[in-house]
Amino acid sequence: MTTLASLETPCLILDRGRLERNAARMTGRYAGTGVKLRPHMKTAKSIDVARIALAGNFGGITVSTLKEAEYFADHGIDDITYAVGLVPEKLPRVARLIRRGVRLGAITDSRAMAEAISRAAVAEGVVVDLLVELDSGERRGGLIAGSAGVVDLGHALHVLPGTRLAGVLTHAGNSYHCRSLEDLHRVAEEERLAAVTAADQLRAAGLPCPVVSAGSTPTAVHGRNVDGLTEMRCGVYMFGDVFQHEIASHGLEDIAVSVLATVIGHRPDLDAALIDAGGLALSKDRSTGAPGLAEDVGFGMIMDETCSRRIGRLRVGHVYQEHGMLVSDGPFPFDQLPVGARVRVLPNHVCMTAAMHDGYRVVDPADPRRVADFWPRVNGW
């Protein structure tokens, strides 16, 4: 039997029971609303996780890399949205997926790019479903809903050979800057309105708009109105993290992924201890502790080995490549954490933390010390 005590550290731990509860909660939230849940797999990157997230849903997913798309297609998922701006150089891989029967949607916000994609798609002998990307406040990619460019691009996608207008898509990444429920409600509504406004523009111009897609975990959880949307894309909700906890997307007890680490040294003169998980195992994301949030947990919150109890107010105060330094707001509890003790680090931003690991050591829900399985991840692009 594999136990936590037998694992080499650092490694990524997944609590299957928490994952299943998180997935069921989001599925239940959108059941009966008319809005399809299209889970975003860019964080999990695992078919085992995807199968849990897709239970009770229509079967489509979202990805952020073509390697993810190819991996999930290899495991039988055939309805995939690639939610990163498409460029012609990637058409050979896109075309291979389409030819094998995958319904692959992609996004663009440029007429010039649409024309280039059209030429590449014709050369490949395929038709690519494209959604008009909208900027609903993140200020990254996308057109502004209500602008003339929305209809211009939509018309191009509708009439160009090799492309098909599939709808509109937006992502409220700016929801991660919210620091109150009022702000989250506002951003969720701005996201919805952007998508619905652009869809109405296209339809008023006589163009099809079957898909009206929005979503981020904060807006999927805190949005109060989904009128006009056809699908919701979100992904962090499956695992949770300290940041999502601090903006009330879930409870601390819902965080399903953590990093198991070993205490490798004491520094009484610094009132600190060292663990064998540093910037590569944990990431250097400091999304928590920003103005307006409850607490600065540095680079991760410290729990006991079974992740059932927080140890004082311990946090990872500093990270080096392969070292983390545990610090405390009060006297350091050296007696609770002798050299060789194991801790679980709850990540600030689970997407970044998971990215450096090859897979998940899955904890048995019936026995928090037993490792029941290993679920590999697909990494790279």
Contacts in CASP RR format, 6 or more apart in sequence:
PFRMAT RR
TARGET T0000
AUTHOR 0000-0000-0000
METHOD contacts of the structure
MODEL  1
MTTLASLETPCLILDRGRLERNAARMTGRYAGTGVKLRPHMKTAKSIDVA
RIALAGNFGGITVSTLKEAEYFADHGIDDITYAVGLVPEKLPRVARLIRR
GVRLGAITDSRAMAEAISRAAVAEGVVVDLLVELDSGERRGGLIAGSAGV
VDLGHALHVLPGTRLAGVLTHAGNSYHCRSLEDLHRVAEEERLAAVTAAD
QLRAAGLPCPVVSAGSTPTAVHGRNVDGLTEMRCGVYMFGDVFQHEIASH
GLEDIAVSVLATVIGHRPDLDAALIDAGGLALSKDRSTGAPGLAEDVGFG
MIMDETCSRRIGRLRVGHVYQEHGMLVSDGPFPFDQLPVGARVRVLPNHV
CMTAAMHDGYRVVDPADPRRVADFWPRVNGW
1 370 0 8 1.000
2 361 0 8 1.000
2 370 0 8 1.000
2 371 0 8 1.000
3 369 0 8 1.000
3 370 0 8 1.000
3 371 0 8 1.000
4 13 0 8 1.000
4 260 0 8 1.000
4 305 0 8 1.000
4 306 0 8 1.000
4 342 0 8 1.000
4 363 0 8 1.000
4 369 0 8 1.000
4 370 0 8 1.000
4 371 0 8 1.000
5 305 0 8 1.000
5 342 0 8 1.000
5 369 0 8 1.000
6 371 0 8 1.000
7 260 0 8 1.000
7 361 0 8 1.000
7 371 0 8 1.000
9 260 0 8 1.000
9 261 0 8 1.000
9 262 0 8 1.000
9 276 0 8 1.000
9 277 0 8 1.000
9 342 0 8 1.000
10 259 0 8 1.000
10 260 0 8 1.000
10 261 0 8 1.000
10 262 0 8 1.000
10 275 0 8 1.000
10 276 0 8 1.000
10 277 0 8 1.000
10 278 0 8 1.000
10 281 0 8 1.000
10 282 0 8 1.000
11 259 0 8 1.000
11 260 0 8 1.000
11 357 0 8 1.000
11 361 0 8 1.000
12 257 0 8 1.000
12 258 0 8 1.000
12 259 0 8 1.000
12 260 0 8 1.000
12 353 0 8 1.000
12 354 0 8 1.000
12 357 0 8 1.000
12 359 0 8 1.000
12 360 0 8 1.000
12 361 0 8 1.000
13 257 0 8 1.000
13 258 0 8 1.000
13 259 0 8 1.000
13 260 0 8 1.000
13 307 0 8 1.000
13 344 0 8 1.000
13 360 0 8 1.000
13 361 0 8 1.000
13 363 0 8 1.000
14 49 0 8 1.000
14 239 0 8 1.000
14 256 0 8 1.000
14 257 0 8 1.000
14 360 0 8 1.000
14 361 0 8 1.000
14 362 0 8 1.000
14 363 0 8 1.000
14 375 0 8 1.000
15 256 0 8 1.000
15 257 0 8 1.000
15 258 0 8 1.000
15 307 0 8 1.000
15 363 0 8 1.000
15 365 0 8 1.000
15 368 0 8 1.000
16 256 0 8 1.000
16 362 0 8 1.000
16 363 0 8 1.000
16 364 0 8 1.000
16 365 0 8 1.000
16 372 0 8 1.000
17 256 0 8 1.000
17 365 0 8 1.000
18 253 0 8 1.000
18 254 0 8 1.000
18 255 0 8 1.000
18 256 0 8 1.000
19 49 0 8 1.000
19 52 0 8 1.000
19 238 0 8 1.000
19 239 0 8 1.000
19 256 0 8 1.000
20 52 0 8 1.000
21 254 0 8 1.000
22 237 0 8 1.000
22 238 0 8 1.000
22 239 0 8 1.000
22 240 0 8 1.000
22 250 0 8 1.000
22 254 0 8 1.000
22 256 0 8 1.000
23 39 0 8 1.000
23 52 0 8 1.000
23 53 0 8 1.000
23 55 0 8 1.000
23 237 0 8 1.000
23 238 0 8 1.000
24 55 0 8 1.000
25 237 0 8 1.000
26 37 0 8 1.000
26 39 0 8 1.000
26 220 0 8 1.000
26 221 0 8 1.000
26 234 0 8 1.000
26 237 0 8 1.000
26 238 0 8 1.000
27 37 0 8 1.000
27 55 0 8 1.000
27 56 0 8 1.000
27 57 0 8 1.000
29 220 0 8 1.000
29 221 0 8 1.000
30 36 0 8 1.000
30 37 0 8 1.000
30 226 0 8 1.000
30 232 0 8 1.000
31 56 0 8 1.000
33 226 0 8 1.000
34 226 0 8 1.000
34 230 0 8 1.000
35 226 0 8 1.000
35 229 0 8 1.000
35 230 0 8 1.000
35 231 0 8 1.000
35 232 0 8 1.000
36 57 0 8 1.000
36 58 0 8 1.000
36 60 0 8 1.000
36 230 0 8 1.000
36 231 0 8 1.000
36 232 0 8 1.000
37 57 0 8 1.000
37 58 0 8 1.000
37 231 0 8 1.000
37 232 0 8 1.000
37 234 0 8 1.000
38 57 0 8 1.000
38 58 0 8 1.000
38 59 0 8 1.000
38 60 0 8 1.000
38 61 0 8 1.000
38 62 0 8 1.000
38 81 0 8 1.000
38 213 0 8 1.000
38 231 0 8 1.000
38 232 0 8 1.000
38 233 0 8 1.000
39 50 0 8 1.000
39 53 0 8 1.000
39 54 0 8 1.000
39 57 0 8 1.000
39 60 0 8 1.000
39 61 0 8 1.000
39 62 0 8 1.000
39 233 0 8 1.000
39 234 0 8 1.000
39 235 0 8 1.000
39 238 0 8 1.000
40 61 0 8 1.000
40 62 0 8 1.000
40 63 0 8 1.000
40 64 0 8 1.000
40 83 0 8 1.000
40 233 0 8 1.000
40 234 0 8 1.000
40 235 0 8 1.000
41 49 0 8 1.000
41 50 0 8 1.000
41 53 0 8 1.000
41 61 0 8 1.000
41 62 0 8 1.000
41 63 0 8 1.000
41 68 0 8 1.000
41 72 0 8 1.000
41 235 0 8 1.000
42 62 0 8 1.000
42 63 0 8 1.000
42 64 0 8 1.000
42 65 0 8 1.000
42 68 0 8 1.000
42 235 0 8 1.000
42 351 0 8 1.000
43 235 0 8 1.000
43 236 0 8 1.000
43 238 0 8 1.000
43 239 0 8 1.000
43 350 0 8 1.000
43 351 0 8 1.000
43 354 0 8 1.000
44 50 0 8 1.000
44 53 0 8 1.000
44 235 0 8 1.000
44 238 0 8 1.000
44 239 0 8 1.000
44 354 0 8 1.000
44 377 0 8 1.000
45 68 0 8 1.000
45 71 0 8 1.000
45 354 0 8 1.000
45 377 0 8 1.000
45 378 0 8 1.000
45 379 0 8 1.000
46 359 0 8 1.000
46 360 0 8 1.000
46 375 0 8 1.000
46 376 0 8 1.000
46 377 0 8 1.000
46 378 0 8 1.000
47 71 0 8 1.000
47 72 0 8 1.000
47 75 0 8 1.000
47 77 0 8 1.000
48 360 0 8 1.000
48 362 0 8 1.000
48 373 0 8 1.000
48 375 0 8 1.000
49 238 0 8 1.000
49 360 0 8 1.000
49 375 0 8 1.000
50 61 0 8 1.000
50 72 0 8 1.000
50 75 0 8 1.000
50 77 0 8 1.000
52 238 0 8 1.000
53 61 0 8 1.000
53 235 0 8 1.000
53 238 0 8 1.000
54 60 0 8 1.000
54 61 0 8 1.000
54 77 0 8 1.000
58 79 0 8 1.000
59 77 0 8 1.000
59 79 0 8 1.000
60 77 0 8 1.000
60 79 0 8 1.000
60 80 0 8 1.000
60 81 0 8 1.000
61 72 0 8 1.000
61 77 0 8 1.000
61 79 0 8 1.000
61 80 0 8 1.000
61 81 0 8 1.000
62 80 0 8 1.000
62 81 0 8 1.000
62 83 0 8 1.000
62 233 0 8 1.000
62 235 0 8 1.000
63 69 0 8 1.000
63 72 0 8 1.000
63 80 0 8 1.000
63 81 0 8 1.000
63 82 0 8 1.000
63 83 0 8 1.000
64 82 0 8 1.000
64 83 0 8 1.000
64 84 0 8 1.000
65 84 0 8 1.000
65 380 0 8 1.000
65 381 0 8 1.000
66 82 0 8 1.000
66 90 0 8 1.000
66 93 0 8 1.000
66 94 0 8 1.000
66 97 0 8 1.000
66 381 0 8 1.000
67 378 0 8 1.000
67 379 0 8 1.000
67 380 0 8 1.000
67 381 0 8 1.000
68 378 0 8 1.000
69 80 0 8 1.000
69 82 0 8 1.000
69 97 0 8 1.000
69 102 0 8 1.000
69 104 0 8 1.000
70 93 0 8 1.000
70 97 0 8 1.000
71 378 0 8 1.000
72 80 0 8 1.000
73 80 0 8 1.000
73 97 0 8 1.000
73 100 0 8 1.000
73 102 0 8 1.000
78 101 0 8 1.000
78 102 0 8 1.000
78 103 0 8 1.000
79 102 0 8 1.000
79 103 0 8 1.000
80 97 0 8 1.000
80 102 0 8 1.000
80 103 0 8 1.000
80 104 0 8 1.000
80 105 0 8 1.000
81 104 0 8 1.000
81 105 0 8 1.000
81 106 0 8 1.000
81 107 0 8 1.000
81 131 0 8 1.000
81 169 0 8 1.000
81 213 0 8 1.000
81 233 0 8 1.000
82 94 0 8 1.000
82 104 0 8 1.000
82 105 0 8 1.000
82 106 0 8 1.000
82 107 0 8 1.000
83 107 0 8 1.000
83 169 0 8 1.000
83 171 0 8 1.000
83 233 0 8 1.000
84 107 0 8 1.000
85 106 0 8 1.000
85 107 0 8 1.000
85 108 0 8 1.000
85 109 0 8 1.000
85 113 0 8 1.000
85 133 0 8 1.000
85 141 0 8 1.000
86 94 0 8 1.000
86 106 0 8 1.000
86 107 0 8 1.000
86 108 0 8 1.000
86 113 0 8 1.000
86 117 0 8 1.000
86 128 0 8 1.000
86 130 0 8 1.000
87 113 0 8 1.000
87 116 0 8 1.000
87 117 0 8 1.000
88 113 0 8 1.000
88 116 0 8 1.000
88 117 0 8 1.000
88 119 0 8 1.000
88 120 0 8 1.000
91 117 0 8 1.000
91 120 0 8 1.000
91 121 0 8 1.000
91 123 0 8 1.000
91 124 0 8 1.000
91 128 0 8 1.000
92 124 0 8 1.000
94 104 0 8 1.000
94 106 0 8 1.000
94 124 0 8 1.000
94 126 0 8 1.000
94 128 0 8 1.000
95 121 0 8 1.000
95 124 0 8 1.000
95 125 0 8 1.000
95 126 0 8 1.000
97 104 0 8 1.000
98 104 0 8 1.000
98 126 0 8 1.000
98 127 0 8 1.000
98 128 0 8 1.000
99 126 0 8 1.000
103 129 0 8 1.000
104 128 0 8 1.000
104 129 0 8 1.000
105 128 0 8 1.000
105 129 0 8 1.000
105 130 0 8 1.000
105 131 0 8 1.000
105 166 0 8 1.000
106 128 0 8 1.000
106 129 0 8 1.000
106 130 0 8 1.000
106 131 0 8 1.000
107 130 0 8 1.000
107 131 0 8 1.000
107 132 0 8 1.000
107 133 0 8 1.000
107 169 0 8 1.000
108 114 0 8 1.000
108 117 0 8 1.000
108 130 0 8 1.000
108 131 0 8 1.000
108 132 0 8 1.000
108 133 0 8 1.000
108 153 0 8 1.000
108 157 0 8 1.000
109 132 0 8 1.000
109 133 0 8 1.000
109 134 0 8 1.000
109 135 0 8 1.000
109 141 0 8 1.000
109 142 0 8 1.000
109 143 0 8 1.000
109 153 0 8 1.000
110 153 0 8 1.000
111 149 0 8 1.000
111 152 0 8 1.000
111 153 0 8 1.000
111 156 0 8 1.000
114 130 0 8 1.000
114 153 0 8 1.000
114 156 0 8 1.000
114 157 0 8 1.000
114 160 0 8 1.000
114 163 0 8 1.000
115 156 0 8 1.000
115 160 0 8 1.000
117 128 0 8 1.000
117 130 0 8 1.000
117 162 0 8 1.000
117 163 0 8 1.000
118 160 0 8 1.000
118 161 0 8 1.000
118 162 0 8 1.000
118 163 0 8 1.000
121 127 0 8 1.000
121 128 0 8 1.000
121 161 0 8 1.000
121 162 0 8 1.000
121 163 0 8 1.000
122 161 0 8 1.000
122 162 0 8 1.000
125 162 0 8 1.000
126 162 0 8 1.000
127 162 0 8 1.000
127 163 0 8 1.000
127 164 0 8 1.000
128 162 0 8 1.000
128 163 0 8 1.000
128 164 0 8 1.000
129 164 0 8 1.000
129 166 0 8 1.000
130 157 0 8 1.000
130 163 0 8 1.000
130 164 0 8 1.000
130 165 0 8 1.000
130 166 0 8 1.000
131 166 0 8 1.000
131 167 0 8 1.000
131 168 0 8 1.000
131 169 0 8 1.000
131 211 0 8 1.000
131 213 0 8 1.000
132 143 0 8 1.000
132 150 0 8 1.000
132 153 0 8 1.000
132 154 0 8 1.000
132 157 0 8 1.000
132 165 0 8 1.000
132 167 0 8 1.000
132 168 0 8 1.000
132 169 0 8 1.000
132 198 0 8 1.000
132 202 0 8 1.000
133 141 0 8 1.000
133 142 0 8 1.000
133 143 0 8 1.000
133 168 0 8 1.000
133 169 0 8 1.000
133 170 0 8 1.000
134 142 0 8 1.000
134 143 0 8 1.000
134 144 0 8 1.000
134 145 0 8 1.000
134 150 0 8 1.000
134 168 0 8 1.000
134 169 0 8 1.000
134 170 0 8 1.000
134 194 0 8 1.000
134 195 0 8 1.000
134 198 0 8 1.000
135 141 0 8 1.000
135 142 0 8 1.000
135 143 0 8 1.000
135 144 0 8 1.000
135 170 0 8 1.000
135 194 0 8 1.000
136 145 0 8 1.000
136 170 0 8 1.000
136 171 0 8 1.000
136 172 0 8 1.000
136 174 0 8 1.000
136 190 0 8 1.000
136 191 0 8 1.000
136 193 0 8 1.000
136 194 0 8 1.000
136 195 0 8 1.000
136 214 0 8 1.000
137 172 0 8 1.000
137 173 0 8 1.000
137 174 0 8 1.000
137 187 0 8 1.000
137 190 0 8 1.000
137 191 0 8 1.000
137 194 0 8 1.000
138 171 0 8 1.000
138 172 0 8 1.000
138 173 0 8 1.000
138 174 0 8 1.000
139 174 0 8 1.000
140 173 0 8 1.000
142 170 0 8 1.000
143 149 0 8 1.000
143 150 0 8 1.000
143 153 0 8 1.000
143 198 0 8 1.000
144 150 0 8 1.000
144 194 0 8 1.000
145 170 0 8 1.000
145 193 0 8 1.000
145 194 0 8 1.000
145 195 0 8 1.000
145 197 0 8 1.000
145 198 0 8 1.000
145 201 0 8 1.000
146 197 0 8 1.000
146 198 0 8 1.000
146 201 0 8 1.000
150 168 0 8 1.000
150 198 0 8 1.000
150 201 0 8 1.000
150 202 0 8 1.000
151 201 0 8 1.000
151 202 0 8 1.000
151 205 0 8 1.000
151 207 0 8 1.000
154 165 0 8 1.000
154 202 0 8 1.000
154 207 0 8 1.000
155 205 0 8 1.000
155 207 0 8 1.000
156 163 0 8 1.000
157 163 0 8 1.000
157 164 0 8 1.000
157 165 0 8 1.000
158 164 0 8 1.000
158 165 0 8 1.000
158 207 0 8 1.000
158 208 0 8 1.000
165 202 0 8 1.000
165 207 0 8 1.000
165 208 0 8 1.000
165 209 0 8 1.000
166 210 0 8 1.000
166 211 0 8 1.000
167 199 0 8 1.000
167 202 0 8 1.000
167 208 0 8 1.000
167 209 0 8 1.000
167 210 0 8 1.000
167 211 0 8 1.000
167 212 0 8 1.000
167 213 0 8 1.000
168 195 0 8 1.000
168 198 0 8 1.000
168 199 0 8 1.000
168 202 0 8 1.000
168 209 0 8 1.000
168 211 0 8 1.000
168 212 0 8 1.000
168 213 0 8 1.000
169 195 0 8 1.000
169 211 0 8 1.000
169 213 0 8 1.000
169 214 0 8 1.000
169 233 0 8 1.000
170 191 0 8 1.000
170 194 0 8 1.000
170 195 0 8 1.000
170 198 0 8 1.000
170 213 0 8 1.000
170 214 0 8 1.000
170 215 0 8 1.000
171 191 0 8 1.000
171 214 0 8 1.000
171 215 0 8 1.000
171 216 0 8 1.000
171 233 0 8 1.000
172 187 0 8 1.000
172 188 0 8 1.000
172 190 0 8 1.000
172 191 0 8 1.000
172 214 0 8 1.000
172 215 0 8 1.000
172 216 0 8 1.000
172 218 0 8 1.000
172 219 0 8 1.000
173 216 0 8 1.000
174 187 0 8 1.000
175 184 0 8 1.000
175 187 0 8 1.000
175 188 0 8 1.000
175 191 0 8 1.000
175 216 0 8 1.000
175 218 0 8 1.000
175 219 0 8 1.000
176 216 0 8 1.000
176 218 0 8 1.000
176 243 0 8 1.000
176 287 0 8 1.000
178 184 0 8 1.000
178 187 0 8 1.000
178 218 0 8 1.000
178 247 0 8 1.000
179 247 0 8 1.000
179 290 0 8 1.000
179 291 0 8 1.000
179 292 0 8 1.000
179 293 0 8 1.000
181 222 0 8 1.000
181 248 0 8 1.000
184 218 0 8 1.000
184 219 0 8 1.000
184 222 0 8 1.000
184 223 0 8 1.000
184 247 0 8 1.000
185 222 0 8 1.000
185 223 0 8 1.000
185 224 0 8 1.000
187 218 0 8 1.000
187 219 0 8 1.000
188 218 0 8 1.000
188 219 0 8 1.000
188 222 0 8 1.000
188 223 0 8 1.000
188 224 0 8 1.000
188 225 0 8 1.000
189 223 0 8 1.000
189 224 0 8 1.000
189 225 0 8 1.000
191 214 0 8 1.000
191 215 0 8 1.000
191 216 0 8 1.000
191 219 0 8 1.000
192 214 0 8 1.000
192 223 0 8 1.000
192 225 0 8 1.000
192 226 0 8 1.000
192 227 0 8 1.000
192 228 0 8 1.000
192 229 0 8 1.000
194 214 0 8 1.000
195 212 0 8 1.000
195 213 0 8 1.000
195 214 0 8 1.000
195 228 0 8 1.000
195 229 0 8 1.000
196 212 0 8 1.000
196 227 0 8 1.000
196 228 0 8 1.000
196 229 0 8 1.000
198 209 0 8 1.000
199 209 0 8 1.000
199 212 0 8 1.000
199 228 0 8 1.000
202 208 0 8 1.000
202 209 0 8 1.000
203 209 0 8 1.000
210 230 0 8 1.000
211 230 0 8 1.000
211 231 0 8 1.000
212 228 0 8 1.000
212 229 0 8 1.000
212 230 0 8 1.000
212 231 0 8 1.000
213 229 0 8 1.000
213 230 0 8 1.000
213 231 0 8 1.000
213 232 0 8 1.000
213 233 0 8 1.000
214 229 0 8 1.000
214 231 0 8 1.000
214 232 0 8 1.000
214 233 0 8 1.000
215 232 0 8 1.000
215 233 0 8 1.000
215 234 0 8 1.000
216 233 0 8 1.000
216 234 0 8 1.000
217 234 0 8 1.000
217 235 0 8 1.000
217 236 0 8 1.000
217 237 0 8 1.000
217 240 0 8 1.000
217 244 0 8 1.000
217 249 0 8 1.000
218 244 0 8 1.000
218 247 0 8 1.000
218 249 0 8 1.000
219 234 0 8 1.000
220 232 0 8 1.000
220 234 0 8 1.000
220 237 0 8 1.000
221 237 0 8 1.000
221 248 0 8 1.000
221 249 0 8 1.000
221 250 0 8 1.000
222 248 0 8 1.000
222 249 0 8 1.000
226 232 0 8 1.000
236 244 0 8 1.000
236 249 0 8 1.000
236 350 0 8 1.000
236 351 0 8 1.000
237 244 0 8 1.000
237 249 0 8 1.000
237 250 0 8 1.000
238 256 0 8 1.000
239 255 0 8 1.000
239 256 0 8 1.000
239 257 0 8 1.000
239 350 0 8 1.000
239 354 0 8 1.000
240 249 0 8 1.000
240 250 0 8 1.000
240 254 0 8 1.000
240 255 0 8 1.000
240 256 0 8 1.000
240 257 0 8 1.000
240 350 0 8 1.000
241 255 0 8 1.000
241 257 0 8 1.000
241 346 0 8 1.000
241 347 0 8 1.000
241 348 0 8 1.000
241 349 0 8 1.000
241 350 0 8 1.000
241 353 0 8 1.000
242 252 0 8 1.000
242 255 0 8 1.000
242 288 0 8 1.000
242 297 0 8 1.000
242 300 0 8 1.000
242 301 0 8 1.000
242 346 0 8 1.000
242 347 0 8 1.000
242 348 0 8 1.000
243 287 0 8 1.000
243 288 0 8 1.000
243 293 0 8 1.000
243 348 0 8 1.000
243 349 0 8 1.000
244 250 0 8 1.000
245 251 0 8 1.000
245 252 0 8 1.000
245 254 0 8 1.000
245 255 0 8 1.000
246 288 0 8 1.000
246 289 0 8 1.000
246 293 0 8 1.000
246 294 0 8 1.000
246 295 0 8 1.000
247 293 0 8 1.000
252 310 0 8 1.000
252 346 0 8 1.000
255 346 0 8 1.000
255 350 0 8 1.000
257 347 0 8 1.000
257 350 0 8 1.000
257 353 0 8 1.000
257 354 0 8 1.000
257 360 0 8 1.000
258 303 0 8 1.000
258 307 0 8 1.000
258 344 0 8 1.000
258 345 0 8 1.000
258 346 0 8 1.000
258 347 0 8 1.000
259 277 0 8 1.000
259 281 0 8 1.000
259 282 0 8 1.000
259 344 0 8 1.000
259 345 0 8 1.000
259 347 0 8 1.000
259 353 0 8 1.000
260 305 0 8 1.000
260 342 0 8 1.000
260 343 0 8 1.000
260 344 0 8 1.000
260 361 0 8 1.000
261 275 0 8 1.000
261 276 0 8 1.000
261 277 0 8 1.000
261 281 0 8 1.000
261 324 0 8 1.000
261 342 0 8 1.000
261 343 0 8 1.000
261 344 0 8 1.000
261 345 0 8 1.000
262 275 0 8 1.000
262 276 0 8 1.000
262 340 0 8 1.000
262 341 0 8 1.000
262 342 0 8 1.000
262 343 0 8 1.000
263 273 0 8 1.000
263 274 0 8 1.000
263 275 0 8 1.000
263 326 0 8 1.000
263 337 0 8 1.000
263 338 0 8 1.000
263 339 0 8 1.000
263 340 0 8 1.000
263 341 0 8 1.000
263 342 0 8 1.000
263 343 0 8 1.000
264 274 0 8 1.000
264 275 0 8 1.000
264 276 0 8 1.000
264 323 0 8 1.000
264 339 0 8 1.000
264 340 0 8 1.000
265 273 0 8 1.000
265 274 0 8 1.000
265 339 0 8 1.000
266 273 0 8 1.000
266 274 0 8 1.000
266 334 0 8 1.000
266 339 0 8 1.000
267 273 0 8 1.000
267 274 0 8 1.000
267 325 0 8 1.000
268 332 0 8 1.000
268 334 0 8 1.000
270 325 0 8 1.000
271 327 0 8 1.000
271 328 0 8 1.000
271 330 0 8 1.000
271 331 0 8 1.000
271 332 0 8 1.000
272 325 0 8 1.000
272 326 0 8 1.000
272 327 0 8 1.000
272 332 0 8 1.000
273 325 0 8 1.000
273 326 0 8 1.000
273 332 0 8 1.000
273 334 0 8 1.000
273 337 0 8 1.000
274 323 0 8 1.000
274 324 0 8 1.000
274 325 0 8 1.000
274 326 0 8 1.000
275 316 0 8 1.000
275 323 0 8 1.000
275 324 0 8 1.000
275 325 0 8 1.000
275 326 0 8 1.000
275 343 0 8 1.000
275 345 0 8 1.000
276 322 0 8 1.000
276 323 0 8 1.000
276 324 0 8 1.000
277 316 0 8 1.000
277 322 0 8 1.000
277 324 0 8 1.000
277 345 0 8 1.000
278 299 0 8 1.000
278 316 0 8 1.000
278 319 0 8 1.000
278 320 0 8 1.000
278 321 0 8 1.000
278 322 0 8 1.000
278 323 0 8 1.000
278 324 0 8 1.000
279 299 0 8 1.000
279 319 0 8 1.000
279 320 0 8 1.000
279 321 0 8 1.000
279 322 0 8 1.000
279 324 0 8 1.000
280 321 0 8 1.000
280 322 0 8 1.000
280 356 0 8 1.000
281 322 0 8 1.000
281 353 0 8 1.000
281 356 0 8 1.000
281 357 0 8 1.000
282 299 0 8 1.000
282 300 0 8 1.000
282 316 0 8 1.000
282 319 0 8 1.000
282 324 0 8 1.000
282 345 0 8 1.000
282 347 0 8 1.000
282 353 0 8 1.000
283 299 0 8 1.000
283 347 0 8 1.000
283 348 0 8 1.000
283 349 0 8 1.000
283 352 0 8 1.000
283 353 0 8 1.000
283 355 0 8 1.000
283 356 0 8 1.000
284 299 0 8 1.000
284 319 0 8 1.000
285 299 0 8 1.000
285 347 0 8 1.000
285 348 0 8 1.000
285 349 0 8 1.000
285 352 0 8 1.000
285 353 0 8 1.000
286 298 0 8 1.000
286 299 0 8 1.000
286 348 0 8 1.000
287 348 0 8 1.000
287 349 0 8 1.000
288 295 0 8 1.000
288 296 0 8 1.000
288 297 0 8 1.000
288 298 0 8 1.000
288 300 0 8 1.000
288 348 0 8 1.000
289 295 0 8 1.000
289 296 0 8 1.000
289 297 0 8 1.000
289 298 0 8 1.000
296 315 0 8 1.000
297 315 0 8 1.000
297 316 0 8 1.000
297 346 0 8 1.000
297 348 0 8 1.000
298 315 0 8 1.000
298 316 0 8 1.000
298 317 0 8 1.000
298 348 0 8 1.000
299 315 0 8 1.000
299 316 0 8 1.000
299 317 0 8 1.000
299 318 0 8 1.000
299 319 0 8 1.000
299 324 0 8 1.000
299 348 0 8 1.000
300 315 0 8 1.000
300 316 0 8 1.000
300 345 0 8 1.000
300 346 0 8 1.000
300 347 0 8 1.000
300 348 0 8 1.000
301 310 0 8 1.000
301 314 0 8 1.000
301 315 0 8 1.000
301 345 0 8 1.000
301 346 0 8 1.000
302 310 0 8 1.000
302 311 0 8 1.000
302 312 0 8 1.000
302 314 0 8 1.000
302 315 0 8 1.000
302 316 0 8 1.000
302 326 0 8 1.000
302 343 0 8 1.000
302 344 0 8 1.000
302 345 0 8 1.000
302 346 0 8 1.000
303 309 0 8 1.000
303 310 0 8 1.000
303 311 0 8 1.000
303 343 0 8 1.000
303 344 0 8 1.000
303 345 0 8 1.000
303 346 0 8 1.000
304 310 0 8 1.000
304 311 0 8 1.000
304 343 0 8 1.000
304 344 0 8 1.000
305 341 0 8 1.000
305 342 0 8 1.000
305 343 0 8 1.000
305 344 0 8 1.000
305 369 0 8 1.000
306 344 0 8 1.000
306 368 0 8 1.000
306 369 0 8 1.000
307 344 0 8 1.000
307 346 0 8 1.000
307 368 0 8 1.000
308 368 0 8 1.000
311 333 0 8 1.000
311 336 0 8 1.000
311 337 0 8 1.000
311 343 0 8 1.000
312 328 0 8 1.000
312 333 0 8 1.000
313 328 0 8 1.000
313 329 0 8 1.000
313 330 0 8 1.000
314 326 0 8 1.000
314 327 0 8 1.000
314 328 0 8 1.000
314 333 0 8 1.000
315 326 0 8 1.000
315 327 0 8 1.000
315 328 0 8 1.000
316 324 0 8 1.000
316 325 0 8 1.000
316 326 0 8 1.000
316 327 0 8 1.000
316 345 0 8 1.000
317 324 0 8 1.000
317 325 0 8 1.000
317 326 0 8 1.000
317 327 0 8 1.000
318 324 0 8 1.000
318 325 0 8 1.000
318 327 0 8 1.000
319 325 0 8 1.000
326 332 0 8 1.000
326 337 0 8 1.000
326 343 0 8 1.000
337 343 0 8 1.000
347 353 0 8 1.000
347 354 0 8 1.000
354 377 0 8 1.000
355 379 0 8 1.000
357 377 0 8 1.000
358 376 0 8 1.000
358 377 0 8 1.000
358 379 0 8 1.000
359 374 0 8 1.000
359 375 0 8 1.000
359 376 0 8 1.000
359 377 0 8 1.000
360 374 0 8 1.000
360 375 0 8 1.000
360 377 0 8 1.000
361 371 0 8 1.000
361 373 0 8 1.000
361 374 0 8 1.000
362 371 0 8 1.000
362 372 0 8 1.000
362 373 0 8 1.000
362 374 0 8 1.000
362 375 0 8 1.000
363 370 0 8 1.000
363 371 0 8 1.000
363 372 0 8 1.000
364 370 0 8 1.000
364 371 0 8 1.000
364 372 0 8 1.000
END
